[in-house]
Amino acid sequence: MTIIPSGSFDPAKTPGLFKLVFPSVMLPMFMAVSDSTIVASALPAMAASLGDVERVSWVVVAYLVAATIAAPVYGYLGDVFGRRRLMFFALALFMGASVLCALAPSVLWLAAARVLQGFGGGGLMSLSQALIGEVVPPRQRGHYQSYLATVATVSAVFGPVAGGFLTEHLGWKSIFLINLPLGLVACGLMFRIPHRAGVRHEQWSFDTPGLFYFVSFIAPVLIAMEQLRRFDPSTAPQAIALFALAALALVLLLRRERVAAAPLLPLGLLAQPVIWRANGLAVCHGATLTALVAFLPIYLRVTHGLSASQMGLLLVPISIGIGVGSIITGRLVTRTGRTMIFPSWGLSGATVCLLIFALFGAAMTLTQVMVVLTAGSLFMGTVMAVVQVTVQSAAGRKALGTAAGSVQFSRTVGAAFGTALLGSILFATLAFADPDAPAMFGKLVDTGAAAFAVLSPARQTAITEAIAFAFRLAFVILPLFTGIGVLLALTNPSRRI
């Protein structure tokens, strides 16, 4: 293994730059993103083994909250102490927390260990993005970011499939223990990246109050969104209280960051039109793609009676479409230097595809649905590589970590918001359309079309129409998100790098 001294490393002249950089940042990104979804298939087995089924969803929420908080913090610290050094720390924390997850004797223990794992995973995601910006010249970043965006998307879809396989054959603990050999390989690959010192001023001090207010803002918001996603009316007062707490924390956070000597969230940077519009694109992309991937399997199960394995296979064309779109976009950015023109056209195409699916999906065959959604995913692949390149170019080297962390943070918040909103609309519409529809909906998810056997033909028709209407209304928000993304791309001042 060759370690290139930082002083002699010239990214533009070093042969085999792709082989040097990409494997080193790909594996940490793969581990972090797949671990955010891999537990989904294992939740029933965890509940059966540990009990406390009503709290098992915290295994997912805990990781999401912690990773969202960690992403900008690692970006901030990476700018100060050096990104490769922070990557080793994040990998060690992620692997150690994975062992604690596998040893968990209870759901509460497991949720606490997932918080630690999320603190590591958030660093893996944001530091991977920032390391590309540090090592790769600006004009070539689109090429690399497109591959990394592909890895992130494929990892998110791969997670539930791998989780189901490992749980079935090796038990649910194996989904955490697999991180140990992967983490060791990632550490070995990370030594290939040259070390670069951070930019640390003598008077620098960590923004502890800013971090406290930031956690107090993010954690209540994501927890409240999770409660809204389940649409349990009894949790409405708690959700309202959590949103109120988050609003207060946000006010205090903004006040603190305006006066802090070394702010955790540099508001001056984030206020730049280039950066906040690009981050807005990340929010829209995360909301659209995550909500679609989260609810499409349920839709296919209820409307077409597909099995779990069939649903998993049908997600593959979507992930391939994202990957192909990302790779093509990255090559075009590198070749032409143009940036925002690609998501402008791409999200316009995605809006058309998603609108067709939302309005006419109930009358389409399964093949037609997958053709439309695969085309839409191809268009969706034009976004994230451009967002990262644009934000990193505008931020400059001294704030690369902060910029990359802000993008990861924006995408994660968008994912949580989009999933919560779509779920709330779906279940609220079901309850409004037919009081019996929510209960029958749950039975259809569990047993498929056999749940209709106890209903008369008239009731079957009524329930079917209520479910189709609810999905139509819920899926309409997806082209709404992408439409907002089109406006953000068209109005972004950055057009070239």
N, C-alpha and C positions, 0 to 999 in steps of 0.2 A: 504493500500500500504506500503510495507516494504522497507525502505531505508537502505542499508548496508553501514556502515562506511568504508571508504577507507582503514583504517588501519587494519580492520579485514577481509578484502575480499581476499579470496584465490580462483581464478578461477578453479584451479585443484580439489579443495575439496568441493566447494559449490554445493549442490544438485540443480537440476533444472536449470543448467547454461543456457541451450537453451531457456527455458521459460523466464529467466531473461533478456538475451541479445538480442535474435533475434527480438521479437516484437518491442523493443525500437529502433533498427536501421533499421528495415524493413520499417516502416511507413514513416519516412523521405525520404528514398531512393525511395519508391513508389511515393510519392508526387512530388519529384524533376524530376524524369524521365518521369512520365506520363504527367507532365505539359509541357515538351518539345515537345510533340506530340499531346496533347489533342486539341490544337487550330486548327489543320489542318482541321478538319471537320467543324469548326465554321467560317473559314475565309470568305466564301460567305455571311453568315449572318452578320458578322462584316462589310463587305464592303457595304452591303445593308443598314445597320443602320447608319454607320458613314461616308459613302462616301469615296472619295480618294482611289479608288480601286487600282490604280497603286502603292500605297505605302503599301498595306495591308500585303505584304510578310515580311515587316519589323517586324511585330508582332512575326514571327517565328525567324528571323535572330537576333533580339535584344536579345532574351533570350539565344540563342546559344552562341553569342559572350560573353555576360556577364557571363554565367555559365562556359565557358572555361577559362576566365580570373580568375574567383573567385576560382576555384578548387585548384590550387597550393597555392594561397594566404591563404586560410583557413587552408590548410595543414601546412603551415609555421607558422601561428599564433597559431594553435592548439598545436604545439610542444612547443610553448613559454608560452601560457596562460592556457592551459588545454583544452581538446577537448569537454568535456561536456558543459563547459561554452560557448564556441563558438557555439555549437549546439543550445543552447537556443537563442542566438543572431540571428543565421541564420533562425531559425523558426519564430522569431518575424518579421524579415525583409521580409521573404517570405509571411507571412500572411498580413502584412501591405501593401505590394506591390500588393497583390491579390485584396484588397479592392480598391486600386487606379485603377487597371485594370477594375474592374466592374463599376467604376464611370466615366470612360473615355468618354469625349464628342467628341473626334476626334481620328483618327488613330495615329497622332503624339503623343498625350497624352498617348495612349495605348502602343505605342512602347517604350516611355520613362519609363512607369511603368513596362513594361516587362524587361527592363534593370535592374531595382531594383529587380524584382522577380528573374531574372537570377543570380544576386549577392547572393541572398539567396539560390537559388536552387543549385548552384555550391558548396556551403558550405555543404548542406545537403548530397550531393553525396559523396564528399571526406571525410567528417567527419564520415559518416556511416561506410565506409571502414576502417578508421583508428581506430575507437572505437573497432571494432572486434579485430584488432591487439593488442590493448591496454589491453583488458579484457581477451581474450582467449589465452591459451597456444599455442605455435607455431605448435605443432603436430596436434592440433584440428582445426586450422584455416581453413584448406581446406574444412572441413565439413561445417563450417559457411559461408565461402566465396561462396561456391557452391549455397547455398540457396539464398544468397544476389544477386548473378549473375542471378539466376532464377527470382527473384523479378524484377531486372532491365530490363530483356528482356521482361517479361510478361507485365510490366508497359508500355514499349515503344509500344507494340502491342495493349494493352488495351486502350491507350490514344485516338486514333482516334475513336474507337468504343464508348467509354464513351462520348467523345465530341459531336459526332453526336446525341446520345440519349438525352443528356442534352439540347443541342441547340434546337432540335426539340420540346421537351416537356416543357422546362422551360426558353428558351432563352439563348443567348450566354453568358450573364453575369453570369449565374449559374456555368459555368465551372471554374470561378475564386472564386466565393463565397463558393463553396464546400470545398475550402482549409481551411476555418476558423474552422469548427468543426474538420476536420482531423488534423489541426495543434494543436488545443487544446488537443486532445487525444495524439498526439505525444509528447507534452510538459509533460503531465502527465506520460507517459511511460518513458521519459528520466530521471525522478527523481529516477527511479529504478537503473540506472547505477551509480556506485560509482564515486565520484569526485576524480580526480587525478590532482595534480598541474602540470603545465608545467615546463619546464627547462629554466629558465630565468636568464641570466647573468647580473651582475650589469652594465656592459658597453653596454648592448644590446640597439640597436636603429633600428627602422624599415627602411627597404631598399626602401625608397621612389623613388630615381632615377631608381632603378631596376624595380619597379612596373610601372613607367611611360614608360620605354623602352619596358617592356613586353606587356603592353596594346597597345603601338604603333606598335608592331609586330603582335599580334594576331588579333586585330580588322580589319586592312586592309586585312590580308590574308583571313579571313572568309568572309568578304564582297565581296572580289574579286571572291572567290569560288562560292558564291551565284550568282554573275553575270554570271560566266562561265556556271553554271548549267542551266540557262535559255537560254543560247546560243543566245544572241542578239548581232549581229556583231557591232551594234552602241555603245555597252558598252565596246568594246575591249580596246580603249585608256584609259578609267578609270581603267579597271582591270590591265593593264600594269603599270600605275602610282601607284596603290595601292600595287602591288607586289614590285615595286622599293622602296616605302616607308617602306614596311615591311622588306626588305633586309637591308636597312640602320639601321633600329631600331634593327634588330637582331645583327648586328656588334657591335653597341653601348651597347646592353644588355650583350653580351658575355664579352666585355671589362670591363664593370662595375662589373659583377659578379665575375670576377677573383680577383678583389682588394677589394670588399666589406667585412667589418668585419663580418656582419651577412647577407649573400646573400639570396635573395628571392629564387633563383634557385641554390642550391649547386652543382656546376659543378663537384666537386670531387666525390660526391655521384652518380650523373647521368652518370659519365664517367666509372663507374665500368661495366665490361662486363656483369655481371649477371643482372644488373639493366637496362642498355640500350637495351639489347636484349629482356628482358621481356617487356619493354615499346614498343619496336618495334612490339612484338606480339600483344599488345593491339591496336596499330595503324592498323595492318592488320585485326584483328578481327572486330574493329569498322568500317573500310572501307567496308569489305565484307558484314557484317550483315546489316548495315544501308542502304547501296546501294541496297541490295536485297529486303529488306522490303519496301523501298521507291518506287522501280520501278516494283516490282512483281505485285501489284494491277493494275498498268497501263498496263502491259503486258497481264494480264488476261482479262482486260476490252477490249483491242483492238483485241486480238487474239481469245478470247472465248466468248466475249459479256456478261460478268458477270455483275450483278448489284453491287451496293456498299455494300449491306448487304452480298451478296454471297462472295465478295472479302474479307470482314472482317472475315467471318467464315473460309475461307481457310488459313488465317494467323494463326489461332489457332494451327493447328498441328505443325507449325514451332516453335511457342513459347513453346509448350509442349516438342518438341524434344530438344530444348536448355535446358529447365529445367531439363529434365530427364538426359541428358548428364552431366549437371553441378553437379547434386546430386550424380550420380554414381562416377564421377571423385573426388568429395570432399571426399566421403567415402573411395575411394581407396587411396587417398593421406594420410588421417588420419590413415588408417590401415597399409600402407606399408612405408610411409615416402618418397616415390618416387614422383617426380614432373614433370619434362620436358618430360618424356617418354609418358605421356598421350596426351599433345597437339601435340607431334611429330607424333604419330599414328593417332590421331583424325583429325588433319588438312590434313594428307595424304588422309584419307577417304573422307573428305569434298572436297578436290581438285578433286578427281575422280567424285564425285556426281555432283559438279558444272560444271565440264567439259562436262559431259554427258548432263546436262540440257542446257548448252550454245550451244552445237553443234547439238543436236537432239531434243531440246524442241519443235520446230515448228512442228515436225512430231509425237509428242507424244500426247496421250490422256490426258485429264485433270487429271484423276486418276494417270496416270504414272508420270506426272509432280509433283504432290503432294507427291507421294511415294519417288521419288528421292530427292526432297527438304527436306522432313521430315527426311530422313536418313542423308542428309548433315547437317541439323540443330542439329541432335543428336551428330554428330562428332564435330560440332562447340562448343558444350557445354563443351568441354574438356579444354577450354582455360583460361577464365577470373579468375576462382578460383585459378588456378595454378599461373597465373601472379601475383595476389595480394599476395598470400602466399610467393612466391619467392622474390618479391620486399621488402615486409615488413620484412622478415627474414634477408635479406641482409642489410637492412638499420639500423635495431636495434630500440629499443624503443625510443631513443631520436629523431629519424628522422622518426617516423611512419607516422606522418601527411604529411610531405613532400613527402614521398614515395607514400602514397595513393593518394595524389593530383596529383603526376606526372602520375600515371596510368590513373586516370580519365581524365586528360588533354590529354594524348596520345590517348585514345580511342575516345574522342570528336573530336580532330583534324583529326584522321583517318576517322571518320564518315563523317565529312564535305568534306574531300578530296575525299573519295571514291564516295560519292553521286555526287559531282561536276564533277568528271572525267567520271563516267558512263553516266551522263546526257549529257555532252559535246560530247562524242563519239556517243551517240545515235542520237542526233539531227543533228550533223555534217554529219553523215553517211546518214541520211534521206535526207538531202538537196543535198548531192552529188549524191545519187542514183537516185533521181527523184525530180525535182523542185516542183512538186505538192504534194509530200508526206508529208512534215511538216504540211501543212494546212489540208489535209485530216486526218492526224494523230490526230490533235486537234479535228476535228469533230467526229472521232470514239470514242475518250475519252468522249466527251459530250453526244453523242446520240447512240453510239453502231453501230451495223451493218447497221442500217437504213441509215447511211451517204453514203453507197455505192449505194443507189438507183438511184442517179443522174449520175452514171458513167456507161460507156459501159462495157461489160464483159472483153474486152481486158484491159481496164484501171484498172478495179478491180483487175485483175491478176497481173498487173505491180505494182500497189500500195501495194498489199499484199506481193509480193516478196521483194519489197524495205523495207517494215517494218520488215519482217522476217529477212532479211540480217542485218539491223541496230541493231535489238535486239541481234542477234547472235554475232555480233562484239562487242557490248557493254558488254554483259554478260561474254565474254571471260576474261575480266579483273578480274572477281571474283576468278576463280581458280588461276590466277596470284598472287593475294594478298595472298591467302591461301598457295600457293607454297612458297612464300617468308617467310611466317610464319613457315613453316616446317623447312626451313634452320635455322631460328633464334632459334627455339626450339632445334634442333639437336646440334647447336654450343654453347648453353648456358652452362657455366661451372657448374651451380647449378643443381644437379641431385637428391639430397635428402635434407630433413629437419630433 
